[in-house]
């Protein structure tokens, strides 16, 4: 058997049995190492004899082939782990990846919606229909609060304080946060709870604020399909998911001057650095507006 393949298989067995990594991660390692092995075969090199120069040539070839910086970084990360394993088990004496820096990866801006697109989306559900009112209340609440999909579909009646216009949410790491709803969303929500939800639930007992037609827990996938359907209905062609509405919530707050720390608390981010991405969104939008409207843009 090819010695390169044997070492790769030993490494894959190691990360599977000793590290207990996810199947997708293991598959990614295997694919990256197979890709690298095919490259070094053209140079007639064994995987143990690879030096820093050859790895840099490989990354350079990845660039020429149009492979993104993010994928390059992942491939190099795989090689680092692989050669660290070879050193640990005395297959090699020098790690050829130790002095190679990962490619710089720019922060990817989250996909979002304009304010006009949000208005169209919120108006899409048919308010004359029972399910339409439920869906409208869900969309209004999501945009008003930036609630996560998992939090929205599992939201219960006792988490909403209609008198004060607040919802109590339990986010990641069981961290509780209190988020204001806003007048428009609160009016829609109160109307739904008083006049439409009782008909939807009928005699069935359900604590969920937004039950499905069977008065059970709505799945995240079900809500995702719901949003995509309404987006198509109003002519929004860009890729959209519930998270897009959450991004729109944060972006529009920043655009209208909200403090970054406030947005962090509303979103339930443990680190303000996670929220920082929305300042980049706002900055990109300002640059685009300047380029479009300034006479020397």
NORRA-V495652 format. One line per field, one symbol per residue. phi: phi as a letter, one per 40 degrees, with the letter a starting at -180 (. if undefined). psi: psi as a letter, one per 20 degrees, with the letter a starting at -180 (. if undefined). burial: b if it has 9 or more other ideal C-beta (glycine too) atoms within 8 Angstrom, else e. Layout:
# NORRA-V495652
phi=???
psi=???
burial=???
This chain:
# NORRA-V495652
phi=.dcdcccccccccccccccgccdcccccdccccccccccccccfbcccccbdcccccccccccccgccdccdcccccccdcccccccdbgcbbbccccbbccdcbccccccabcccccdcccccccccbdccccccccccccccbgccdccccbcbdccbbcccgbbbbbccgfccabbccgccccccccccccbbcdcccfcccacccbccccgbcccccccccccccccccbgcccdaadccccccdcccccdcgccccccdcccgccbccccddcccccccccccccccbccbc
psi=qphghghghggghghghhikrqghgghggggghgggghghhhjlqqhijprhghhhgghhhgghjjpqhghgggghgghghghhghghjkhrhpoiihjpqqqpoqpppqpaqrhhhgggghigqoiiqghhhghghggghghhikqqghhghjpqhiipnhgilqqpqobqkkpqqppqgqgghggggggghhigghhghciqppiphmrahjkrppqhhghghgghghghhjjoiqpqrhhhhgggggghgghjjqphhghgghhkphphhhhhhhhhghghhggggghhhphk.
burial=eebbbbbbeebbebbbeeeeeeeebbebbbebbbbbbebbbeeebebbebebebbbebbebbbeeeeebebbbbbbbbbbbbbbbbbeeeebeebbbeebeebeeeeeebebbeeebbebbbebbeeeeebbbbbbbbbbbbbbbbbebebbbebeeebbebeebbbbbebeeebebebebbeebbebbbbbbebbbeebbeeeeeebbbbeeebeebebebbbebbbebbeebebeeebebebbbbbbbbbbbeeeeebebbbebbbeeebebbbbbbbbbebbeeeebeeeeeee
